[in-house]
Amino acid sequence: MLSIIEKVLLLQDVEILRSVSTEHLGYIAQITDEFECNEGEIIYQEGDAANAMYVVIRGEVRIHRGNQDVMTAGPKSAFGIWALFDEEERVVSATCTSSCRLLCLTKDDFHDVLADHSDITRSVLSAMAKRLRSLISRVSLSGNHTT
């Protein structure tokens, strides 16, 4: 089992949590759970209810849509992040490609922490806004082709 400090170190690398203070990450770390899964085990499938975010502690997880790979999440990588923010179903599947140890943060627990700690909420909203601006900028740049 990871200590709270080790969990905080993992969580500080999650994009939407980077601007959350170490102290506040400690609150989030306390509500996370660790679990093991085996090679080939499905963590979630496309169309499932999106109810948690995961961080890989050990192993690799294939994120895919049908047979098409979207990404591979290795140690310290987070996936399923947007599940914390909306009620939409999963748009991809996540399958362990090796024996894995994962950290799980459920949407309900995360919302409880946000409700109790407005500083965390502000930090997360700021990080989401930065991420959206970055995505919009990339889309705008890719749409400006010159001949």
Secondary structure, DSSP 4 states (H G I P E B T S, - for coil): ---HHHHHHHHTTSGGGTTS-HHHHHHHHHT-EEEEE-TT-EEE-TTSB--EEEEEEES-EEEEETTEEEEEE-TT-EE-GGGGT--PBPSSEEEESS-EEEEEEEHHHHHHHHHH-HHHHHHHHHHHHHHHHHHHHHHHHHH----
